[in-house]
Amino acid sequence: MTNGSEHSSDISLERQVLGYLLNNEFYNKVKNIVTRDMFEGRFANLFDTITYAQKNYAVNLSRDQLDSIFMDRNPAMPASAKREVFDLISGLSEQMSETGELEYDVVKNFWVRDRARQIGEKAIAIFTGESEHFGELKTLIDMVEDGRMSDKTTYSELDKGLSQLLVEEVGDPDFPFRWNLLRDNIPGLDRGNLGILFARPEVGKTTFCAFLAANYIRNKQKVVYWANEEPAEKIKLRIIQSFFEMTKEEMNIAGDELDRRYLEEVDPYLVVMDSVGTSMDELNDYAQLNEPDVMFCDQLDKFRVSGEFNRGDERLKETYVLAREIAKRNKLLVWSVSQASYEAHDRQFIDYSMLDGSRTGKAGEADIIIGIGKTGTSEEENTVRHICISKNKLNGWHGMITCHIDIYRGVYY
């Protein structure tokens, strides 16, 4: 039984969350997290009205609009009840912070409290002899411990017509490749795609990713780079070098003017995360809240995955299944960076059978797999790289492109 202050706190939190749902963009972010059973009484009725309005009108709702829609949907409601609803609506806030992070934290707290309620109910049911609830109780506890606000609805109906489907199929890719040698054979990738880039150590995986990231930033696309292999500072500097095509010494000489260009042209579109120990659930939550265009996961194999696995290969396959789901659900491009096995050492063409963990099924989740081959150790050979396309669901082209790398400027050419 709750005391008066606890009940007042519950009402305040319900009112806060309902106010946030008036914002259409925020509603779409959390619509599979916030559900009707999290509210009581008139608050549940208001939630139904907000859901109806957002689905049918898809606009930012004002309190007056919400009141009008509610009354239209409940014409037979007694006058006293209507006054009660009007007072509730008047107490909703239409204000949102610029980023939505504060509101998302409030929703997450609301979700945790609701799961705590459900855990208590299941525990009481088990205590009174209903042992079939053990599995549900464990699932709820695992979700709260992991902070995993799983979508209750995992499907959505495709509502695109023929003309839109044709435009998307034959139009330009969302993420075109930067240089002609590759773009002539594979124009680029689209939102929802998962790509894997792999090579032996010290061959140029990070430089290739920096080269890709710099091009996305030039196109004013938001890039997030998750780094759990190399220091985040080193990777961020490499991307900036690639963007300006300058060595560190050249950037130091450029001085204030380059810093001004960085703040205007790079900083708004680049985030680098130091992500040792990060989970796939955190990756998904970040994508939902911040809506990046591209995420690099270096290395994806090291991200934590919830659940129990009998073998390491099962865990690795699940990691890539989740990465693909994150790309599709959040309409972004995900690049996974991975190691190549020793079999790829000192070879020009490397295919995905040489991908570290290739027998785990992770290759099956990718739309494209790019390997980087390198042979020899002479001064001339040290600048030569072989870009190998061994899997390509985008347009079917497979082959090898020989090019050069400038590791001091972060550029392939």
Secondary structure, DSSP 4 states (H G I P E B T S, - for coil): ---HHHHHHHHHHHHHHHHHTTSHHHHHHHTTTS-GGGS-HHHHHHHHHHHHHHHHH-SPPPHHHHHHHHHHH-TTS-HHHHHHHHHHHHT------SSSHHHHHHHHHHHHHHHHHHHHHHHHHHHTT-GGGHHHHHHHHHHHHHT----S---------HHHHHHHHHS--SEE-SSHHHHTT--EE-TT-EEEEEE-TTSSHHHHHHHHHHHHHHTT--EEEEESSS-HHHHHHHHHHHHHT--HHHHHHHTHHHHHHIIIIIGGGEEEEE-TT-BHHHHHHHHHHH--SEEEEETGGGSB--S--SSHHHHHHHHHHHHHHHHHHTT-EEEEEEEBPGGGTTBS---GGGBTTGGGTGGGG-SEEEEEEB---STTGGGEEEEEEEEETTT---EEEEEEEETTTTEE-
